[in-house]
């Protein structure tokens, strides 16, 4: 079975269909022998093969869905990380970056169930790149830094150089030049050894461009020279065009026009300039324009400038062109589907005509039967019409009742706020005056002050949950965020908040908001009371019809006897969420993570 998987891996790039046949064969053997390791390897490799090499996302999705169901069994929990990783790759191949990020994060959360940590650096690297694509470079840097901090072997050294190249790009996107140079310098130091890694080419190219931008000619020429030498040892001669363009830029900065002209001529001899990557093409035409203008050849300089502007325009519109190609392919596919549907409709009409002719021949013999059927059908339609009228009446009554309930909720909420709220405020102010005027600090006064303050908070929570104007996702997010920020700030605990809400104004019933809020409140209260934490991460997301809230602290974690010590609180949280058909999970790993998942409509 493992031999089949190895053979499939070897022919994956050259013959994807042959590889898929080998994977299916290995999966059949694993299923027959009840070998879970082989079975989940089959789902992982089959899904990737179909999605990456054949773009058959429907089949890949079915394979992934089946695996996600199987892995829910407690005996197979050690494969959850692998399946979440596979699902993330599936979404990433379709450029569904938000979903890919969610499953990568779930894979990291599920690494507690397995001893295999080989995929963790790859997951962290992919998360960094996805966050960079979303222009969230702070998170990109955070996950890139979680990769190994020192090289253990030559292969690890190459990976570390790649990490520093990525970090340089992320910091450059954030316009943090100092931090970008720090990572660039670390990569250069790590690449100083005698062994050669392919990642060094991108490293030396970045270094040369960095020093060109700062007009440090000698340093730029040195690193572009290293880039040239390494490219010559690893790649065909045509690849030398890119380092030669960098050397031409350095020569231009040094005022060596002859060397600049010679470099550009070598580029033109090695490859067609129009086939170069767009950024290299821009640098070529820009340097050529400057050279021609400086040497008194204005007509040729104008042509170079036009070519430069065309390259800039092509770069700016590149993504739009790709989208147009995708749109054209989609339109072509829809047109073919429409033609097939029209042919099917014509065939259906023809069959209907034949059926009608046959039915016409039998009309005389079936007249009596048809009359009976007609009478029965008429009776049935009358009954259906009557039932429909009754349903419409019930629906009208139900709508009126619901409107009355909403009005009553608003009235109760307003009266609680206006009357009871004013009374509690008066009690609170009076108790404070008593404390100020009393000669001694009376325990009774403190009790009254504390009780009135707590009652005011609880009354505000009740008013918020009753008010129908708050029946939105955004209202819940805002209220939860404010409560957590105030409560944790009062306890001296840092809060890191993030949200990903697709439709903030989506309706969220009061009983759902109330159950979720009380569970979050209990979880944060447990952190302040028991966790001894200094930081809490609060993340709120919506995916389709699901609301997900993750509360993660860096405290001492939940001890083994937590269920006994906090049984009432945990039981209440679980009951609140299960009442609205959701689920809640606790995970202890360098702190405690509480994940609340609930549907937004029942």
URTA-V265345 format. One record per backbone hydrogen bond with DSSP energy under -1.0 kcal/mol. NH is the residue of the N-H (numbers start at 1). CO is the residue of the C=O. If there is no record, write none. Layout:
nh->NH co->CO
nh->NH co->CO
This chain:
nh->5 co->1
nh->6 co->2
nh->7 co->3
nh->8 co->4
nh->9 co->5
nh->10 co->6
nh->11 co->7
nh->15 co->11
nh->19 co->15
nh->20 co->16
nh->21 co->17
nh->22 co->18
nh->23 co->19
nh->24 co->20
nh->25 co->21
nh->26 co->22
nh->27 co->23
nh->28 co->24
nh->29 co->25
nh->30 co->26
nh->31 co->27
nh->32 co->28
nh->33 co->29
nh->35 co->30
nh->39 co->35
nh->40 co->36
nh->41 co->37
nh->42 co->38
nh->43 co->39
nh->44 co->40
nh->45 co->41
nh->46 co->42
nh->47 co->43
nh->48 co->44
nh->49 co->45
nh->50 co->46
nh->51 co->47
nh->52 co->48
nh->53 co->49
nh->56 co->50
nh->57 co->55
nh->60 co->56
nh->61 co->57
nh->62 co->58
nh->63 co->59
nh->64 co->60
nh->65 co->61
nh->66 co->62
nh->67 co->63
nh->68 co->64
nh->69 co->65
nh->70 co->66
nh->71 co->67
nh->72 co->69
nh->73 co->70
nh->76 co->73
nh->77 co->74
nh->79 co->76
nh->80 co->77
nh->83 co->79
nh->84 co->80
nh->85 co->81
nh->86 co->82
nh->87 co->83
nh->88 co->84
nh->89 co->85
nh->90 co->86
nh->91 co->87
nh->92 co->88
nh->93 co->89
nh->95 co->92
nh->96 co->91
nh->97 co->95
nh->100 co->96
nh->101 co->97
nh->102 co->98
nh->103 co->99
nh->104 co->100
nh->105 co->101
nh->106 co->102
nh->107 co->103
nh->108 co->104
nh->109 co->105
nh->110 co->106
nh->111 co->108
nh->113 co->110
nh->114 co->111
nh->120 co->117
nh->123 co->119
nh->124 co->120
nh->125 co->121
nh->126 co->122
nh->127 co->123
nh->128 co->124
nh->129 co->125
nh->130 co->126
nh->131 co->127
nh->132 co->128
nh->133 co->129
nh->134 co->130
nh->135 co->132
nh->136 co->131
nh->140 co->136
nh->141 co->137
nh->142 co->138
nh->143 co->139
nh->144 co->140
nh->145 co->141
nh->147 co->144
nh->157 co->153
nh->158 co->154
nh->159 co->155
nh->160 co->156
nh->161 co->157
nh->162 co->158
nh->163 co->159
nh->164 co->160
nh->165 co->161
nh->166 co->162
nh->167 co->163
nh->168 co->164
nh->169 co->165
nh->170 co->166
nh->171 co->167
nh->172 co->168
nh->173 co->169
nh->174 co->170
nh->175 co->172
nh->176 co->171
nh->177 co->175
nh->180 co->176
nh->181 co->177
nh->182 co->178
nh->183 co->179
nh->184 co->180
nh->185 co->181
nh->186 co->182
nh->187 co->183
nh->188 co->184
nh->189 co->185
nh->190 co->186
nh->191 co->187
nh->192 co->189
nh->200 co->197
nh->201 co->198
nh->203 co->199
nh->204 co->200
nh->205 co->201
nh->206 co->202
nh->207 co->203
nh->208 co->204
nh->209 co->205
nh->210 co->206
nh->211 co->207
nh->212 co->208
nh->213 co->209
nh->215 co->212
nh->216 co->211
nh->217 co->215
nh->220 co->216
nh->221 co->217
nh->222 co->218
nh->223 co->219
nh->224 co->220
nh->225 co->221
nh->226 co->222
nh->227 co->223
nh->228 co->224
nh->229 co->225
nh->230 co->226
nh->231 co->227
nh->232 co->228
nh->233 co->229
nh->234 co->230
nh->235 co->231
nh->239 co->236
nh->240 co->237
nh->241 co->238
nh->244 co->240
nh->245 co->241
nh->246 co->242
nh->247 co->243
nh->248 co->244
nh->249 co->245
nh->250 co->246
nh->251 co->247
nh->252 co->248
nh->253 co->249
nh->254 co->250
nh->255 co->252
nh->256 co->251
nh->257 co->255
nh->260 co->256
nh->261 co->257
nh->262 co->258
nh->263 co->259
nh->264 co->260
nh->265 co->261
nh->266 co->262
nh->267 co->263
nh->268 co->264
nh->269 co->265
nh->270 co->266
nh->271 co->267
nh->275 co->272
nh->276 co->273
nh->281 co->277
nh->282 co->278
nh->283 co->279
nh->284 co->280
nh->285 co->281
nh->286 co->282
nh->287 co->283
nh->288 co->284
nh->289 co->285
nh->290 co->286
nh->291 co->287
nh->292 co->288
nh->293 co->289
nh->294 co->290
nh->295 co->291
nh->296 co->293
nh->297 co->292
nh->301 co->297
nh->302 co->298
nh->303 co->299
nh->304 co->300
nh->305 co->301
nh->306 co->302
nh->307 co->303
nh->308 co->304
nh->309 co->305
nh->310 co->306
nh->311 co->307
nh->312 co->308
nh->313 co->309
nh->314 co->310
nh->315 co->311
nh->316 co->312
nh->317 co->313
nh->321 co->317
nh->322 co->318
nh->323 co->319
nh->324 co->320
nh->325 co->321
nh->326 co->322
nh->327 co->323
nh->328 co->324
nh->329 co->325
nh->330 co->326
nh->331 co->327
nh->332 co->328
nh->333 co->329
nh->334 co->330
nh->335 co->331
nh->336 co->332
nh->337 co->333
nh->338 co->334
nh->339 co->335
nh->340 co->336
nh->341 co->337
nh->342 co->338
nh->343 co->339
nh->344 co->340
nh->345 co->341
nh->346 co->342
nh->347 co->343
nh->348 co->344
nh->349 co->345
nh->350 co->346
nh->351 co->347
nh->352 co->348
nh->353 co->349
nh->354 co->350
nh->355 co->351
nh->356 co->352
nh->357 co->353
nh->358 co->354
nh->359 co->355
nh->360 co->356
nh->361 co->357
nh->366 co->362
nh->370 co->366
nh->371 co->367
nh->372 co->368
nh->373 co->369
nh->374 co->370
nh->375 co->371
nh->376 co->372
nh->377 co->373
nh->378 co->374
nh->379 co->375
nh->380 co->376
nh->381 co->377
nh->382 co->378
nh->383 co->379
nh->384 co->380
nh->385 co->381
nh->386 co->382
nh->387 co->383
nh->388 co->384
nh->389 co->385
nh->390 co->386
nh->391 co->387
nh->392 co->388
nh->393 co->389
nh->394 co->390
nh->395 co->391
nh->396 co->392
nh->397 co->393
nh->398 co->394
nh->399 co->395
nh->400 co->396
nh->401 co->397
nh->402 co->398
nh->403 co->399
nh->404 co->400
nh->405 co->401
nh->406 co->402
nh->407 co->403
nh->408 co->404
nh->409 co->405
nh->410 co->406
nh->411 co->407
nh->412 co->408
nh->413 co->409
nh->414 co->410
nh->415 co->411
nh->416 co->412
nh->417 co->413
nh->418 co->414
nh->419 co->415
nh->420 co->415
nh->421 co->416
nh->423 co->419
nh->424 co->420
nh->425 co->421
nh->426 co->422
nh->427 co->423
nh->428 co->424
nh->429 co->425
nh->430 co->426
nh->431 co->427
nh->432 co->428
nh->433 co->429
nh->434 co->430
nh->435 co->431
nh->436 co->432
nh->437 co->433
nh->438 co->434
nh->442 co->440
nh->446 co->442
nh->447 co->443
nh->448 co->444
nh->449 co->445
nh->450 co->446
nh->451 co->447
nh->452 co->448
nh->453 co->449
nh->454 co->450
nh->455 co->451
nh->456 co->452
nh->457 co->453
nh->458 co->454
nh->459 co->455
nh->460 co->456
nh->461 co->457
nh->462 co->458
nh->463 co->459
nh->464 co->460
nh->465 co->461
nh->466 co->462
nh->467 co->463
nh->470 co->467
nh->471 co->468
nh->472 co->470
nh->473 co->506
nh->474 co->504
nh->476 co->472
nh->477 co->473
nh->478 co->474
nh->479 co->475
nh->480 co->476
nh->481 co->477
nh->482 co->478
nh->483 co->479
nh->484 co->480
nh->485 co->481
nh->486 co->482
nh->487 co->483
nh->488 co->484
nh->489 co->485
nh->490 co->486
nh->491 co->487
nh->492 co->489
nh->493 co->488
nh->494 co->534
nh->496 co->536
nh->498 co->538
nh->500 co->540
nh->506 co->503
nh->508 co->471
nh->513 co->509
nh->514 co->510
nh->515 co->511
nh->516 co->512
nh->517 co->513
nh->518 co->514
nh->519 co->515
nh->520 co->516
nh->521 co->517
nh->522 co->518
nh->523 co->519
nh->524 co->520
nh->525 co->521
nh->526 co->522
nh->527 co->523
nh->528 co->524
nh->529 co->525
nh->530 co->526
nh->531 co->527
nh->536 co->494
nh->537 co->552
nh->538 co->496
nh->539 co->550
nh->540 co->498
nh->541 co->548
nh->542 co->500
nh->543 co->546
nh->546 co->543
nh->547 co->598
nh->548 co->541
nh->549 co->596
nh->550 co->539
nh->551 co->594
nh->552 co->537
nh->553 co->592
nh->554 co->535
nh->556 co->531
nh->562 co->559
nh->565 co->561
nh->566 co->562
nh->570 co->566
nh->571 co->567
nh->572 co->568
nh->573 co->569
nh->574 co->570
nh->575 co->571
nh->576 co->572
nh->577 co->573
nh->578 co->574
nh->579 co->575
nh->581 co->578
nh->582 co->577
nh->583 co->597
nh->585 co->595
nh->587 co->593
nh->589 co->591
nh->593 co->587
nh->594 co->551
nh->595 co->585
nh->596 co->549
nh->597 co->583
nh->598 co->547
nh->600 co->545
